[in-house]
């Protein structure tokens, strides 16, 4: 069994933020360019980052994340939301949250934020706000996927009025996303993806499958994350820790692969550009 992996694709660039947990008390962030076929390892953090409360800017430049770092001694405190430059975790702006009960922030178009954050406790947002806005994400299962074109299947029960954090129905939620340029093929995923999803003990691990126009499914065995590239290629992270590009979703043969399982914690100082917007 390889490291736990979750990926967040940019919506307007061939860039993917790769979030890795493993060893258990370490988190790693990387940058995957799916057009160039390159992977750039980035920051290591001895702490916890909560993937479903993170986001990547549409252009793939900035990463906003929610983290718990018990040893933190700065103004935001040990639980905080920060904006960094991918693939680093150097905080260009940060807010303390006073605990882990937070929805996290997401990038949205300028002028559309319904619940923007207050001024940061450290750093400044002006360079980012020239291009995007930040908004508090509503509590929902599969929050990252919903912002990237995934929708609930017709047989998924609606969220109940007494379930404001979308936790009670999660075992019955199925999300799907049509393949770009080929709506007859869709990706589907189901599993225990609560609104406050973290890489903890899995009640029901993610299960990915391909579905045809009739709804018949073919499981993607050995896959812990998957999504479509903008050109219809299938992007996956395997349970063994490999990142792969599969041009034919019906075949497991990759045309590109990077092995995340070989990485070991190496918390080196970030480069100078990590501290520059």
N, C-alpha and C positions, 0 to 999 in steps of 0.2 A: 504494500500500500504506500503510495507516494504522498506528497504534501497535499493539503487541502488548497484548492485553487478556486478563485472566482474572478471573472473578468468583466470590465465595464468598457464597452466600445464607445468611441466618440461618434456623434451622429453626423458630422460633416467632414470627417477626415479618416484615413485608414489607420487609426491609432487606437490601441486598446490598453487600458490600465490593467495590469495583472496583479491581483492581490493574493498573496500566499501566506498560509499559516503553517509553520513547521520549521524547527522543533516547536513543541506546544507553547512555549512562552515567547516565541519570536514571530514577528510579522515582517514580510518583505514586499516591496513594491517594485514593479518593473514596467517597462514601456515596450510594447509589441507593435511594430510597423508591419501591417499585413500586406502592403503593396511592395515594400522594399524587401520583405522577408528577413527582418532583423529583430533581435530582442536585446534590450539594454537593461541590465540589472541596475537597480537603484538603491533606495534607502532600506536599512534594517532598523526595526524598532523592537525593543524588549518591552512588550505591552500588548494591548489588544486594539485592533481596528475592526470596526463593525461594517462589513461590506454593504449591506442594504441601506446603510445611512451615509454612503459615500456617493460621489458623482464625479464625472469627467466633463470638462467643458466641450462644447461642440467641436472646437478646433483641435482638441486633444492636448492643449497646452497646460491647463491648470487642473488640479485635483483637489476636491474638497472632501474632507474625511472627519469622522468622529472617532476619537480614540480614548482609551483609558491607559494611563501610564502612572502607576502608583508612585514612582520615584520622582515625578515632576515637581520642580520647586519654583516654577515661574508664576506670573500673575494669573493666568487663566486657571491654574490648579491642575489636578490629576485627571479630570475628565474635561475634554475640550473638543471643539470643532475648529479646524484650521484649513486654510487654503495654501497649497504648495504648488511648485512647478514640477510636473511629472518628469522623471520618476523619483522625485525626492520628496521628503516630508518636512523640509525646512519651512516653518510657518511664516508666510508673508503677511497673514492676518489670522487672528485667532480669538475665540470666545470661550470663556469658561462656562460649563453647563451645570456645575454643582451636583452632578450625579449622572446616571446613565439613562434616565428617562427623557430622551429627546428624539425627535424625528429625523434630525440631520437637515442639511441644506442641499439644494439642487440648483444647477445653472438654468436660468430661464431667459428669454429675450428681454431686452431693456424695456422698461415700462410695464411689464406684465406681472411683477411680483405682488402677490396678494398679502403675504406676511413676511416682508423682508426682515433680515436681522438688524439689531441695533449696531451702532458703531463698534468695531472690534475692541477687545481689551488690550490687544497689542497689535502693532502694524497698522496698515491703512489699505482701503479697498479701491481708491480712486483709479488706479490703472485698470483693474478688472472691470469697474463699472462703466468705463468707456466703451466696452464691448458687450458685456452681459450684465444681468442682475442675478442676485441670489435670493432664493425663496425657501421658507420652511416647507419641507415636504409633508404632504398629508399622510397620516398613518394608513398603510395599506400593505398587504402581502405583495411580494414581488415588486417592490417600489422601483427598483432600478430597471427592471424589464418593462414596466408600464410606460416609462419615459422613452423607451426605445422601440415602440410599435407592437409590443406584445399585448394581447387582449385575452379576456376570459373566454373560454369555450361556452357554447350555448347551454351545456348541461351543468355549469358551475352555479351553485346556489347564490342568490344575492346576499350582500352583506346586511346583517340584521341591525335594527336601530339600537339594540342593546350591546352591540359589538363595535364600539368606536375605534378600537385599535386593531380590528380585523384579525382577531386571534381564534375565535370560536370555530370558524368554518374552514380553517386553513388546510386541514387534511382532505377537504373536498374540492379545493381549487385546482383547476387545470388552466394553464396559460398556453397560448399558441401564437405563432408568427409566420405568415406566409413567406416563402422564398422570394426575394426580389426578382421580378421578371418571370415568375412561374408560380402563380397562385394555386396551382394544382398540388403543390408540395408545401407542407408546413412543418415547422418544428413545434413540438409540444413538450411541456415540462410540468411535473407535479411533484409534490414533496412538502416537507415541513419548512416553508419559507415564511415565517411570521414577519410582521412589520419591523420587529427589532431583531432581525436575524443576525446571528453571530456564528462563528465557527466553533460551536460547542458540540456536545454529544448529540448525534443526529437521532431524532425520533423516527424520521422517515426520510432517508437520503433522497436527493434529487434524482428523478428518473426522466431521462430525455428519450424522445421517440420522434421518428418521422411519420407523418400522416399524409395519405393521398387524398384525392378529391372525394372519395367515398367515406373517408374517416377512418379507414383501416390503418392501424399503427404498426410500425416496425421499430422495436426498441434499439436505441443506440447503446450497445453494451460497453461497459468500461468507460463511460463518459460522465464526468462530474460537472461539466459546464459546456454549453454550446450556444451559438448564435450565428446569424448570417452576416457575412461581409456584404458590403453595399452592392457588389457585383454578383451575388448569389453563391459564392463559395461558402462552404461550411467551416466555421471556426470551432475548434473543440479544445477542451482541457481534459485529459484522460485521468483515470484514477491512479495511474502510475506516475503522474506528474509531467506528462508531455503536452506541450502546446502544439497543435497541428492545424494545417490548412488542407481541407479535402475538397478538391474541385467538383467531384461527383459525390453528392451526399449519400447516394446509395452504396458507395464503396468506401471501405475504411482505409484505403491507401492514401497516405498524405503526400503532397508534393513539397511540403516544408514541415520541419519539426524542430522544436527546441526542448531540451530536457531540463525541466525545473527541479527534478528530484536530486540533481547533482549539486545544487547550491547549498552552501553552509553559511551560517551567520557570520557576517563580516561588516560590523558597524563602523566603517571608515568615515572620516569627515566628508561632507558633501563638497562638490566643486563650488567655486565662487558663483557660478551662474545660478545655483539653486536659490540664492538669496536675492535674486533680481527678478522683478516682474517681467 
